[in-house]
């Protein structure tokens, strides 16, 4: 088995169907069993373990099943707590192996990012941020930097932190990624737009807590504008961005309750978008989804006041939509 198998596993992401995830896990578990040897390059093995860790967390957070024993093996039907723990062990093993590689550094970010996500899922917020900062210092890839901006929302790190050197927050990271994309290509990747919208929604939550409805409305309008560029209106076969569907419904719902909402930001439109999101999840994932399950995906730092402000705003919005 060569690096080709790992590339084939990576190609399954982002997950659109249950078979995508099952196929990725099947390949990654086979690589894991082989260990680094003539068939599996040493440089590939840590990345495969890191991606397997991420796949396990994806199944848990996005509601995919793990009942295909041929694909999932010992991870089949594993309880959430144990699955998170196993994902963290895999990510830690991957980073240990990555550090032992001669001439390491090329793929350090990939492995560190997976470790940070596993730490975040297990409630180890301080070390999750530490690993993300380490990862950012090792990459200039704006796709990777955008990934970190997403995670920083859950840690409550929206704005830059002064210091030497200063530590960028989610807003600086995602704006930098978008500007870089605009300089190099004509279209900004949808993933960048979603993260920008997520950061704007988080900023709206902070404005709401500060009782600043004007700023809240501005941030929600920014989020909605980004999200409406992502979601296809006229192509039922196009890949669905599940995260964008839920976030758009939430942003429209919040905006409908503020002064001077745009014509397409009504409570009825928000409910329609939420129901459409639930229908898409049911069709693509073949499961019944709910606001409670959507809330459970978000691993906010319970020790950070800003993160808790965002969490409360997000959860209250989803609860309103699910009534």
N, C-alpha and C positions, 0 to 999 in steps of 0.2 A: 504494500500500500504506500503510495507516494504522497507528495504534497497535494496531488490532484484531488484526493479524497477530502482533505481538509477544505480545499477551495469549494468542493461540491457541497459540503456541509454549510459553509458560509453563505452560499448562494440561496439557501432556503430562507434567509432573513431579508426583510422583515416578514414575519409569519402571517400568511393570509389564510391558510387552511390547516386543519389538524394533521394532514399527511405531511405538510412541510416540516412541522416540528418533529413528528415521529421519524422522518427520514434523517433530519439533522442529528437527532439523539442517537439513532442507530449507528450512523457513521462515526460519530465522536466516541461512542462507547467502544467501538471496534478499535479505533486508534488508541484509546486508553489502555485496552487490554494488551496491545502489541508492545507498548513502551518504546522508547527510542532505540532503534536498531537500524539495520540496513534497509528495512521497509519503511520506517517512520523517521524522517530527519529530526535530529535533536532540536533544531530551531522551530519545528512545527509542533512538537509535543506539548510544551507549556501553553501555547495558544489554543490547542485543541481542548486541553483541560479547562482553560478559562472560558472558552465558548460553551462547553458543556455545562459549566456552572451557570452561565447566563441563560442557557436554554432551560435549565431546571427552574430558575426564578421566573422566566417568562411563562412557563406553564402555570405556575402558581398565581402570578399577578394578573395574567390575562385570561385565566379561566379555561385554558386548554386541558384536556384530559390526559391522564397517564395510565390508561387501562390497556394499552397495547404492550403486552409483556415482552413480545419479541423485540420491540424497540427500546423499551425502558428498563427491562431487566429488574434489578433490585430496587429501582426507584419507582416501580409501579405502585400506585395507590399509597405512596409514602405520606404520612400526615404532614401538614404544612410546617410545623416546627422542626421536624426531623429533616424535611427536604431543605429548608433554609440552612440548617446546620451542615448538611452534606455539601451543599453548594459552596458554603464558606470554606470547608475543608479542602475542596477541590481547588478553589481560587487561591488559597494559601499555598497549596502544593505547587500550583502552576507558577506562582511568583518565586518560590524557592528555587525551582528548576530554572526559571528564566534568569535569575541572578547568577546561577552557576555556569551559564553558557559562556564560552570564550567569545570575546568581541560583542558582548551583549549590548543592547541599547536600541536596536532596530525596531523591535516589537514590544519594548517595555510598556509603552502606553496601553496597548491592547490588554495586557495581563493585569496591569495596575488598575485599569478601569473596571475590569470584571471583579477584582478583589474589592474595590470601593463599593460597587453595587451590592456585593454579598454582605459586606460590613453594614451597609445602610439597611438592608433587609433584615439583618439580625439586631438592629438597634444600637450598633456601635458607631454612633454618629461622629465622635471626635476622630477616630481613626479613619472613618470613611472620608472625611474632609482632608485629613492628612494625606491619604493615598491619592485623592484627586489632585491635590496641589502638586504632589510629586509627579503625577502623570502629566500635568500641564507643563511642567518644567522640561519634559522629555519629548514634546511634540510641537510641531508647527502645522499639523494637519487640522484644518478648520472643521472637518467633520467630527474629529475627536473633541475639539474644543467646544463644539456645540453640544455634544453629549454631556460634557461636564456642566455646562450652563443649566441644562435640564436638572441634573442632580442637585445643583446648588439651590434651586428653588425649595427642594425638600429640606435642605439644611438651613433655610432662611437667609442665605447669603446672596441678596439681590444686588447690593451696591458694593463698590470697591472698599477694601479695608486699607487704611493708611499704614505705611510701614516701609521698611527698606529691605527688599523691594516691596512696592505696594501689591496687595493681593486682589486680583480682579474679581468682581462679583458676576452674577449671572447676566446682568444687563450689558456690561462691557464685553463679555465673552460672546454673546449671541450677536450683538451689533457688529463686532469685529468679524465674525464668521460671515455675516450677510454682506458686509462691505467687501470682503475678500472675494466672495462669490461673484458679486457684481463686477469686480475688476477683471475677473478671469472668464466668466461665462455670461451668456445672455439671461439665463433663468436662475433664480435662487432656488436651491433644492427645497422641496416641500418640508423636509425634516427641519430645516433652518426656520422656516416660517412657523411651523408648529411650536418650536421652542420659544421663538420670539413672542408668539401669542400667549404661551404659558407664563412667560415672565411678565407680560403685560397684565394678565389676569391676576398674578400674584401682587403686582404693584397696585392694582385696583383694590385688592383686599386690604393692603396697608392704608390706602387712601380712605377706604370705608371706615377702618378702625380710628382714623384721625378725624373722622366726620368732615371729610372734604369731598362732597358729591361731585363737584366740578372736575377734580382730578380723577376721581373714580370713573366718571363717564368718559373722559379722554382716554384712559387706559383701556377701558372695555371696547371703545370704538376701534382702538388700534388692534386689539386682539381679534375682534370680529373681522376687520378688513384683511388681516393675514389669513385667517381660517377660511374665508370665502374664496380665497385663491387656491386653496388646497383641495377642497371637497368637490368632486365632479357632480354637476347638476344634470348632465345629459348623456352619461355613459354608464349604464348599469353594470357593464362588465369590467369597469376600471377597478383597480385595487382600492379597497376602502381603508382610510386611515381612521381606525377606531378611536384613537385618542382625540383626533380633531373633531369627530362627531360629538363626543361627549362634551368637550370643551366649548364648542360653538353653542350647543344648547344652553350650557351654564352661563356663558357670557351674554347671550341674548336675553336670558331670563333676568339676569342682574340689571342689564341696561334698560329693560322695559320698565323697571321700577324707579328709574331716575328721571329728572326733568328733561324734557325735549328729546325723547327717544326717536331715532330714525324710524321711518314707516315700516321697515321690515324687522323692527325690534319690539315685538309685542309678546305678551304672555302666551297667547295662542301659538305664535310662531315658535317660541321656545319649546312649548310642549310637543309641537309637531316634530321638531328636530330631535328631541329626546326620544320620542316614540320611534322615529326612523332609526336612530342609533340602536335602540334595543332590537328592532327587527333585523338590522344588518348583523348584529352579533348572533342572533338566533339562527340566521340563515348560514353565515360563514363558519361560526364555531359550533353550531348545533347544540347550543345550551341556552337556557333562560337566564338572562342577566338582570341585575337589579342595582339600585343606588348603593345598597350596602356593599355589594361586591366591588363596585367601582371605587367606593371609599377605601375599601381594604387594600387596594393596590398602592395607595399613597403612603410611603414610609417617611412621614414628617418627623423632624427632630423634636421630640417632646420636651427637650431642655432649652429650646431656643424660642424666645417670645415672638419673633417675626414668623418663624415657621408655624407656630401655633395659631397665629393670626390668619395666615394663609389657609391652614388646615380647617379652621372653623368656618371661614368664608366658603371654601370649597364644599365642605360637608353639608352646610346649611342649604346651599344652592341645590345640590343633588337631592337632598331630602325634600325640598319644595317641588322639584320636578317629578319626584316619584310618588307624589300623593295621588 
